[in-house]
């Protein structure tokens, strides 16, 4: 009886060991599967968030990296302003004094040949998030004249006049004069006359007077209004408003 029991005891003792090895092997499969699923969920969530941010940037608010000093001291090189793309989408139109971002194709720059689609997509995505400089066709300037306005430079005190009223431009870069280039233009309906705040360091509507379009920017080329600072942290807040144009009369009612 004892000799028959020993093999049975060995069989019983060996069975759990085999089962344990198989169990541990199978227990590793769900763990790997769970890790894979966790990565997939993370990637999917990241993709959804990225698409959401890009959609928000394309249609609501877009960060815009300031690449030059043409708008100093209002905007500094390296600032990231938040461009309100809804500002002019519900019947509102750009007003004198607004700081706007616009596509200068056809007004400030000539039509350019299309770039590589993949490169364009990557650059556009980075620019729309404020991580890269904007396209060479995108500009940020201040609206000085709207459709119907007569804009003249300069009066006896060196100030720009709009519809016969001199404008005290308190936002100009310290030491700058309103313009060293004389001009006398009437802004066609549906277009805007744009100027930088750092007049001696700004290529704006004045530089395109003799070109097709005369430096006028079509209203439908405006991307949005620069309403807020997003970076650096020390400049968080609203882009300063101006009251410089409050006393300017409507087009056609100029005096003098």
C-alpha positions in Angstrom: 0.0 0.0 0.0 2.8 2.4 0.8 4.6 1.8 -2.5 1.4 2.5 -4.4 0.8 5.7 -2.4 4.1 7.3 -3.1 3.7 7.8 -6.9 0.2 9.2 -6.2 1.7 11.6 -3.7 4.3 12.7 -6.2 1.7 13.1 -8.8 -0.4 15.3 -6.5 2.6 17.4 -5.6 3.7 17.9 -9.2 0.3 18.8 -10.6 0.0 22.1 -8.8 3.5 23.1 -9.9 2.5 22.5 -13.6 -0.7 24.3 -13.1 1.1 27.2 -11.4 3.4 27.6 -14.3 0.6 27.6 -16.8 -1.4 30.0 -14.6 1.4 32.4 -14.3 1.9 32.2 -18.1 -1.7 33.0 -18.8 -1.8 35.7 -16.1 0.8 37.6 -18.0 -1.4 37.9 -21.2 -4.1 40.1 -19.7 -1.5 42.3 -18.2 0.2 42.9 -21.5 -3.2 43.4 -23.2 -4.2 45.9 -20.5 -0.9 47.9 -21.0 -1.5 47.9 -24.8 -5.1 49.1 -24.3 -3.9 51.8 -21.9 -1.4 53.1 -24.5 -4.2 53.1 -27.1 -6.5 55.1 -24.9 -3.8 57.6 -24.1 -3.0 58.0 -27.8 -6.6 58.3 -28.7 -7.2 60.9 -26.0 -4.2 62.9 -27.1 -5.4 62.8 -30.7 -8.9 64.0 -29.7 -7.4 66.8 -27.6 -5.1 67.9 -30.4 -7.9 68.0 -32.9 -10.0 70.0 -30.4 -7.2 72.5 -29.8 -6.7 73.0 -33.5 -10.4 73.4 -34.2 -10.6 76.0 -31.4 -7.6 77.8 -32.7 -8.9 77.8 -36.3 -12.4 79.0 -35.5 -12.4 80.8 -32.1 -9.1 82.0 -30.6 -5.7 81.6 -32.2 -2.3 82.3 -30.6 -0.2 84.6 -32.8 3.6 85.0 -32.3 4.8 88.5 -32.8 7.8 88.2 -35.1 8.9 91.9 -35.5 9.0 95.2 -33.7 6.6 97.0 -36.1 3.9 97.3 -33.4 6.2 98.3 -30.5 5.6 99.4 -27.8 2.1 98.0 -27.9 3.3 94.5 -28.9 6.8 93.3 -28.3 8.9 90.8 -30.3 8.2 87.3 -28.9 4.8 88.2 -27.4 2.0 85.8 -28.1 -1.3 87.5 -28.5 -4.6 85.7 -28.6 -6.5 86.6 -31.8 -10.3 86.7 -31.5 -11.6 85.1 -34.7 -15.2 85.7 -33.7 -14.8 89.5 -33.4 -16.0 90.2 -36.9 -18.1 87.1 -37.7 -21.6 88.3 -36.6 -22.0 91.5 -38.4 -19.3 93.5 -36.7 -16.6 95.1 -38.8 -13.1 96.4 -37.9 -13.0 99.8 -36.3 -10.4 102.5 -36.3 -7.9 101.8 -33.6 -8.3 98.0 -33.7 -5.2 95.9 -33.7 -5.8 93.1 -36.2 -4.1 90.1 -37.8 -4.7 89.8 -41.5 -3.6 87.9 -44.6 -1.6 90.4 -46.7 -1.7 88.3 -49.9 -2.5 90.6 -52.8 -2.1 93.8 -50.7 1.1 93.7 -48.7 2.7 90.7 -50.6 2.3 89.2 -54.0 0.6 85.9 -54.6 3.1 83.1 -53.8 3.4 79.6 -55.1 2.0 76.9 -52.9 4.4 75.2 -50.5 4.8 71.5 -50.0 1.4 70.3 -48.5 3.0 68.3 -45.7 5.4 71.2 -44.7 2.6 73.6 -45.0 0.4 71.5 -42.7 3.0 71.1 -40.0 4.0 74.8 -40.2 0.4 75.9 -40.1 -0.4 73.7 -37.1 2.6 75.0 -35.2 1.8 78.6 -36.0 -1.8 78.2 -35.1 -0.7 77.1 -31.6 1.7 80.0 -31.3 4.8 77.7 -31.4 6.2 79.0 -34.7 6.3 82.3 -36.5 3.2 83.0 -38.6 3.2 82.6 -42.3 5.1 85.3 -44.2 1.7 86.5 -45.6 0.3 87.2 -42.1 0.6 90.6 -40.6 -0.4 92.5 -37.4 -1.2 96.2 -37.7 -3.5 98.9 -36.4 -6.6 100.0 -38.4 -6.2 103.7 -39.1 -8.8 104.2 -41.8 -12.0 102.3 -42.8 -14.0 102.4 -45.9 -14.9 105.9 -47.0 -12.3 107.6 -44.7 -9.9 110.3 -46.0 -6.6 109.8 -44.3 -4.0 112.5 -44.7 -0.5 113.0 -43.4 0.3 115.3 -42.0 -1.2 118.5 -40.5 1.0 121.5 -39.4 1.8 119.7 -36.1 2.8 116.5 -37.9 -0.3 114.5 -37.0 -2.4 112.1 -39.1 -5.8 113.5 -40.0 -8.8 111.2 -40.6 -11.9 112.9 -42.2 -10.4 116.3 -41.3 -9.8 115.6 -37.7 -6.3 115.4 -36.3 -5.6 112.2 -34.3 -3.3 112.2 -31.2 -1.9 108.7 -31.5 -0.8 108.0 -27.9 0.2 104.5 -28.8 3.1 105.5 -31.1 6.6 104.2 -30.3 8.4 106.8 -28.1 10.2 109.3 -30.3 8.5 108.3 -33.6 6.6 110.8 -35.7 3.2 109.7 -37.2 4.9 109.4 -40.7 7.8 110.7 -42.6 6.0 109.8 -45.8 3.3 112.2 -46.9 0.1 110.8 -48.2 -3.5 111.8 -49.0 -5.8 108.8 -49.7 -9.5 107.9 -49.6 -10.1 104.3 -48.4 -12.3 102.4 -50.7 -15.4 100.7 -49.2 -14.7 97.2 -48.0 -11.0 97.9 -47.4 -8.8 99.1 -44.5 -5.7 101.4 -44.2 -3.2 99.8 -41.9 -0.2 101.2 -40.0 2.2 99.9 -37.4 2.7 101.6 -34.1 6.4 101.8 -34.6 6.2 103.9 -37.7 9.9 104.1 -38.4 10.2 100.3 -38.2 7.0 99.3 -40.0 6.3 98.3 -43.6 2.5 99.0 -43.9 0.0 100.6 -46.2 2.3 103.5 -46.9 4.8 101.3 -48.5 2.4 100.0 -51.1 0.8 103.2 -52.3 2.0 102.8 -55.8 1.2 99.2 -56.1 -2.1 97.5 -57.3 -4.6 98.0 -54.5 -2.7 101.0 -53.1 -1.9 99.3 -49.8 -5.5 98.8 -48.9 -6.4 95.5 -47.1 -9.7 93.9 -48.0 -11.9 93.5 -44.9 -12.4 89.8 -45.8 -8.7 89.2 -45.4 -8.8 90.1 -41.7 -8.2 86.9 -39.6 -9.2 88.4 -36.3 -8.7 91.1 -33.6 -5.7 90.8 -31.2 -7.6 91.1 -27.9 -5.4 89.5 -25.2 -1.8 88.7 -24.3 -1.2 85.0 -23.8 2.6 85.2 -23.1 4.8 86.1 -21.4 3.1 85.7 -18.0 4.1 89.2 -16.9 2.0 90.7 -19.8 -1.2 88.6 -19.4 -4.3 90.7 -19.9 -6.0 92.7 -22.6 -4.3 94.4 -25.5 -4.7 98.1 -24.6 -7.6 100.0 -26.2 -7.2 103.5 -27.6 -9.6 106.5 -27.6 -7.5 108.3 -30.3 -10.2 108.0 -32.9 -13.3 108.7 -30.7 -13.6 112.3 -32.1 -13.2 111.3 -35.8 -16.3 112.2 -37.8 -18.0 109.8 -40.1 -16.8 109.7 -43.7 -18.3 112.5 -45.8 -18.7 114.8 -42.9 -15.1 116.1 -42.8 -14.6 119.7 -41.9 -12.0 122.2 -43.1 
